[in-house]
């Protein structure tokens, strides 16, 4: 009887450790996805390196200074720039990271090891493969407004964001006021989920994404 009880305890302990290991692994995946999201946002700032001086050779937009940022061509909603004929990254969802890294390294994209290390390229590829969200679920493409609940967002903002951004959204001086940034809800949602590159900003990716949408909806009421 004693041996049976010891065997049962051993099994339960092993199951508990296995569950803990699974939770830790899941947390590490979310952390990597968020880092990949920040690299997608602004890889040179996240890596605290110098932005390339020359415009990206494949860029056709009007802001060459930002042309090496993934968002400049592929957008905050990941759908690309249809006017310029640039595809988004939504078609790469679920693809093997190695194939995405190969695209990053090709002549068109030009993100060689001098710009992104193997780890950086893999983290960015992991975001592209597994970290994208369907922006249309949270941002209305017609009105360009967050579909979140601003009343709930006020509560989340005051407890998660306000201590750094201030009650009016103007406390952080390194970027535009949040009331002004709210005109770009997809960008705000991306940053809420993944954090701001090279800044000590919380990443809300592990929470229900509706929470971030609610916060973005609330910031629309903040002063510009």
C-alpha positions in Angstrom: 0.0 0.0 0.0 2.8 2.4 0.9 4.6 1.7 -2.3 1.4 2.3 -4.3 1.0 5.7 -2.6 4.6 6.6 -3.2 4.2 5.7 -6.9 1.1 7.9 -7.1 2.9 10.8 -5.5 5.8 10.4 -7.9 3.4 10.4 -10.9 1.6 13.5 -9.6 4.9 15.3 -9.0 6.1 14.5 -12.4 2.9 15.7 -14.0 3.1 18.9 -12.0 6.7 19.5 -13.1 5.7 18.7 -16.7 2.9 21.3 -16.5 5.3 23.9 -15.0 7.8 23.2 -17.8 5.1 23.6 -20.4 4.0 27.0 -18.8 7.6 28.2 -18.8 8.1 27.2 -22.4 4.8 28.9 -23.4 6.0 32.1 -21.6 9.3 32.0 -23.5 7.5 31.7 -26.8 5.4 34.7 -26.0 8.5 36.7 -25.1 10.2 35.7 -28.3 7.1 36.6 -30.4 7.0 40.0 -28.7 10.7 40.6 -29.4 10.1 39.7 -33.0 7.3 42.2 -33.1 9.6 44.9 -31.8 12.1 44.0 -34.5 9.3 44.2 -37.1 8.5 47.7 -35.7 12.0 49.1 -35.6 14.9 46.6 -35.6 17.7 49.2 -35.5 16.2 50.9 -32.5 15.5 47.6 -30.7 19.1 46.5 -31.3 20.4 49.9 -30.4 22.4 50.1 -33.7 22.8 52.7 -36.4 20.0 52.9 -39.0 21.3 52.4 -42.5 21.9 55.8 -44.2 20.9 54.7 -47.7 17.3 54.0 -48.4 16.2 50.4 -48.8 16.7 49.5 -52.5 13.2 48.0 -52.7 11.4 50.9 -51.1 9.0 52.9 -53.2 7.4 55.1 -50.6 7.9 58.8 -49.5 9.7 58.3 -46.2 13.2 56.9 -47.1 14.5 57.6 -43.6 12.2 54.8 -42.3 12.5 52.5 -45.3 14.5 49.8 -43.6 11.6 49.2 -41.1 9.4 46.3 -41.9 6.3 48.4 -41.2 7.3 50.9 -43.9 6.5 48.4 -46.6 4.3 45.7 -45.0 2.3 47.9 -42.7 1.1 47.9 -39.1 -1.8 45.7 -40.1 0.6 43.4 -42.0 -1.4 43.8 -45.2 1.3 45.6 -47.2 1.0 48.7 -49.4 -1.5 47.9 -52.2 -0.9 51.3 -53.8 2.8 50.6 -54.2 2.2 47.0 -55.1 3.9 45.7 -51.9 2.5 42.5 -50.5 1.9 42.1 -46.8 3.2 39.3 -44.5 -0.2 37.7 -43.8 0.5 35.0 -46.4 3.6 33.9 -44.4 1.5 32.9 -41.3 2.4 29.4 -40.3 5.4 29.1 -42.7 8.6 27.5 -41.4 10.8 30.1 -39.8 13.8 29.0 -41.9 12.0 29.9 -45.1 11.1 33.3 -43.8 14.7 33.9 -42.7 15.8 33.0 -46.2 13.5 35.7 -47.6 14.9 38.2 -45.1 18.4 37.4 -46.3 17.6 37.5 -50.0 18.7 40.3 -52.4 15.3 42.0 -52.3 15.2 42.4 -48.5 18.9 42.5 -47.8 18.8 41.9 -44.1 22.2 40.2 -43.9 24.1 39.3 -40.7 25.5 42.8 -40.6 22.0 44.0 -39.8 20.3 41.0 -38.1 22.1 38.3 -36.3 20.8 34.7 -36.7 18.9 35.0 -33.5 17.4 38.4 -34.5 16.4 37.0 -37.9 14.9 33.9 -36.3 12.9 35.9 -33.7 11.6 38.2 -36.5 10.7 35.2 -38.6 8.9 33.6 -35.6 6.8 36.7 -35.2 5.9 36.7 -38.9 5.0 33.0 -38.8 3.3 32.8 -35.4 2.9 36.2 -33.9 0.6 38.1 -36.3 -2.9 38.9 -35.3 -5.9 39.5 -37.5 -6.1 43.3 -37.2 -9.5 43.5 -38.7 -10.9 41.8 -35.6 -9.7 44.7 -33.5 -9.5 47.7 -35.8 -12.4 48.7 -38.2 -10.7 49.2 -41.6 -13.5 51.5 -42.7 -13.5 54.0 -39.8 -9.9 53.3 -38.7 -11.1 53.1 -35.1 -10.4 50.4 -32.5 -13.3 48.0 -32.0 -12.5 47.9 -28.2 -14.6 49.1 -25.3 -13.3 52.5 -24.2 -14.9 52.3 -20.8 -13.1 49.1 -20.0 -10.0 50.6 -21.7 -10.0 53.5 -19.2 -9.7 51.0 -16.3 -6.9 49.0 -18.0 -5.1 52.2 -19.0 -5.2 53.7 -15.5 -3.8 50.5 -14.0 -1.3 49.4 -16.7 -0.3 52.4 -18.8 -1.0 55.6 -16.9 1.9 55.4 -14.4 4.4 55.9 -17.3 2.3 57.7 -19.9 0.4 59.9 -17.4 -3.3 60.4 -17.1 -3.3 62.6 -20.2 -1.0 60.3 -22.3 1.6 63.0 -22.6 4.1 62.1 -19.8 6.5 60.1 -22.0 8.5 62.7 -24.0 10.2 60.2 -26.5 7.1 59.9 -28.7 3.9 61.6 -29.7 1.0 62.1 -27.2 -1.1 59.0 -27.0 -4.2 61.0 -28.0 -2.4 61.8 -31.2 -1.1 58.3 -31.7 -4.6 57.0 -31.3 -5.1 58.1 -34.9 -3.0 55.1 -35.9 -4.8 52.3 -34.0 -3.1 49.4 -35.7 0.3 50.7 -34.8 -0.8 51.3 -31.2 -2.2 47.8 -31.0 1.0 46.3 -32.3 3.0 48.3 -29.8 0.6 47.4 -26.9 1.0 43.7 -27.7 4.8 43.7 -28.3 6.2 46.7 -26.5 8.1 49.7 -27.7 11.5 49.0 -29.2 14.3 49.5 -26.8 12.0 50.8 -24.1 10.9 49.3 -20.8 7.3 49.0 -21.8 5.1 46.1 -20.7 4.1 43.6 -23.4 0.4 42.6 -23.3 0.7 39.8 -25.8 0.1 37.1 -23.2 -3.3 38.7 -22.2 -6.5 38.6 -24.2 -5.9 40.9 -27.2 -9.2 42.5 -26.6 -7.6 44.2 -23.5 -5.2 46.0 -25.8 -8.0 47.0 -28.2 -9.9 48.4 -25.2 -6.9 50.5 -24.2 -6.4 51.8 -27.8 -10.1 52.7 -27.9 -9.8 54.7 -24.7 -6.7 56.6 -25.8 -8.9 58.2 -28.6 -10.4 60.3 -25.8 -7.0 61.6 -24.6 -5.8 65.1 -25.6 -3.5 65.5 -28.6 
